[in-house]
Amino acid sequence: MQSGLSCPSCGAAVPVRSAALPYVTCSYCQTLIRREGGGIEAIGKVAVLPFDVSPLQLGSTVGWRGARFTLVGRVRWGWEDGSWNEWFAEGADGVHRWLGEAMGSFLISEERPDLLDLPPIRAFAAGEPLNPGATVMVGESLFEASDVKHASCLGSEGDLPFMTAIGTAITSVDFRSPDGAALSLQREAGDASAWLGEYLELGQLAPANLRAIEGWAIPAEMR
């Protein structure tokens, strides 16, 4: 973790967990700060994140496919039936992943921009709807859309690759395949992305540096 950045709004010290990411949020006054060309700029406020009982926190680490990743940022998304976390994970290999967390379920994935060329995904990226039950072939795996959400940003923390303005709206589509793989699509203001990964239990991610939660003892293998 790097230090030394002072919030341009309140002057508080703001830890920088990833120097490669352009946005960081001040945890004291919720100012969203953009770093560019060696300078910093306050570009707005983000909401205070609602209370969450997640065992994950900024600085937690997880493992996937033989590599370790540190959670450096979080976005909380809300929709009509609830909300979920998306943690931005930075790997030692310089590649970033997202770790989605909803009701004790975890989806870790890496970006696959090549999948945007597949016909059903290309149509979604162009603004057309995708409904539950829609299918797409990725290689030899058939994925079926299990969930379609229209969500908005509830708040953020830490270091992130994009601006998290309050109320930013996205369309999120989750696909699953019979072999346990997962495909996630997101579209926001005409910009779309595709992410490929898998659903795992928390223990399968070999997490470390978890947040203490009253009434829950962190298993020894997760400390």
N, C-alpha and C positions, 0 to 999 in steps of 0.2 A: 504494500500500500504506500502511495506517495502522499506527502502532506505539504502544507504551505500555502494552499489556495485559500484566500479570504473571500467571503461572500461580499459581493459589491453592494448588497442591500443592507445587511446588518453587521458586517465585519467579522462574523463568526468563522472559525476555522472549518473548512470543508474538506474531508478526506477524499482523495482521488484514488479510486481502486483500479482504474484502467485509464492510462494516459491516452490510449488509442480512441476512446469514445468521446464524442463532442459535447454531451449533455450530462450535467450532474445537478442534483437537487440539494439545497441547503436544508439540513434536518432541523434547524432552529427557526427559520422564518418561512420555509417552504418556497423560497425563490428558485426558479429554474434558471440555471446558469449555462451559457454556451461558451465553450473554449474554441478559439479559432486564431490561428496565426500567432500564438503566444499571448494573446489577450483574452480577457473574459468579459462577458456581457450578461446583465440580468435581462431576461426576456419575458418574464411573467411569473405567475404563482401557480403552484400545483396544490391540490387538495391534501389535507391531512388524511393519511390512509386510515380507513376504519379498522377497528379492533379485529384481530385475526389470531386464531389459535394455531397457526402453522408452526411446526417445529423447525422450519427453515428460517434463516436470517441472512442478512448480508455478511459475507465472510464464511458461510458454510461451504463445504466442499462435497462434491459427489463424483462418483466414478462411472464411466460408461465406455464399453468397448476398449478396455485397457488404458484409458486416459483419465486424468483427474481434471476437474473443473471447479473454479471458484465462483460463487454467486456474487456478482458485482452490482446488480440492479434489479428492480422489481416494478412491474406495472400491475395494478389491480383493475380488472375489467368487470363491469356490471351489466346484467341484462335483466329481463322482466322476471325471471325465476331465481335469480341469485347472483353470484359473483365468483371469480376465480383469479388466481395469481399466475403471472408469467414471470419467471426468474430468468435474467440474462446471465449466462454462464460463460466465463472466459477460460479457455484451455491454455496449457503451456505451449501448445502447438500454434497458438495465435488464432485458432479457429473458434468462433463463438457458436454456442447452442442456446436453445430455449428450453426451460424446464417448466412445463405447465403443471399446475397443482389445483385440483378441485375435489373437495369432499374426500380427501385421503387417497385420491388417485393421482398418479404422476406420469406425465408424458414428456420424454426427452427427445429432442429432434434437432436436426441440422438442416440448414437451408439447401434447397435443391432448385435453383432457378431454371434448370433444364426442363423440369416438369411443367413449366408454364406453357410449353409448346404442345402439350397433349391436348387434343381437341376439346374435351369437356372443361379442362382447366383454363384453356385459352378463352373459351366463351365466358367463364366466370370472371376472369381478369378483365374482360371487355365490358363487364357490367350486367351480364345475364344472371338470372337466379339459378341456384342449385338447391334441390329439395332433398330431404331425407330419402334414402333409397337409391339415389343416383350412384352410378358406378363408374370407375375408371381403372384401366389396366396400367400398372407400373411394372415394367418387365414382365415376369410371369405371374405376378400377384394381382388378384382382383380386389380392389378396395370399394367398400360401400359406405356412402355418407350416412353416418349415424346421428348427426347433430348439426343443426344450423342455427346460429345465434346472431342477432343484431345487438351489439354491445357498445358501451361507451366507457371512456377512461374515468375511473374514480380517483386516481392519484398514482403517484410513483415515488420511488426513493432510489438513491444510489446513482450509478453511472449507466447511461443508456445510449443507444445509437440514434435515437430519434426524439423529437420534441413530444412531450406528453401533456398537451393542453387539456384542461378539464373539459370533459364532454366530447373529446375526440371520438368519432363514431367509426366502428368497423363492422364488417360482416365476417364471421368466423365459421368455417365448415370443417368438421372432424370426420375423417374416414377411418375405417378399420378393415383389416384383412383377416381371413380365417387363421393365418399363422401368427397373429399377434402383433403384426406391424401396424403402424399408424401413419396417416397422412393428414396434415393440417394445412388449410388454406386460409389466408386472411386478405381482405380487400379494404382499403381505406382511401377515400378521395381519388379513386381511379388508379391507385397503385396496389398491385397484388404481389403476394409472395407465397411460396410453397415450401413446406417443411416435412421431412420424412424421418421417422423414428419408431419408437415403440413405447407401450405402456408398461410400467414396472412398479413393483411395490417399493416402498421407501428403503427397506433393507437391502433390496437388490442394487440400489445405487451406492451402497457402502458409504453413507453420509458421515461427515465429521463436523465438529463445531456447531452442533445443533443448539437451538434456543431452549432454555429450561422452561417447562410448562408445569404449573402447579397441578399436582395429582398424577403426573405422568413421569415415570422414571426412564431416563434415556438408557436404552440398552447399552451394555458395555461395548459392544462391537460398533456402536454408532457415535461414540464420544470422540 
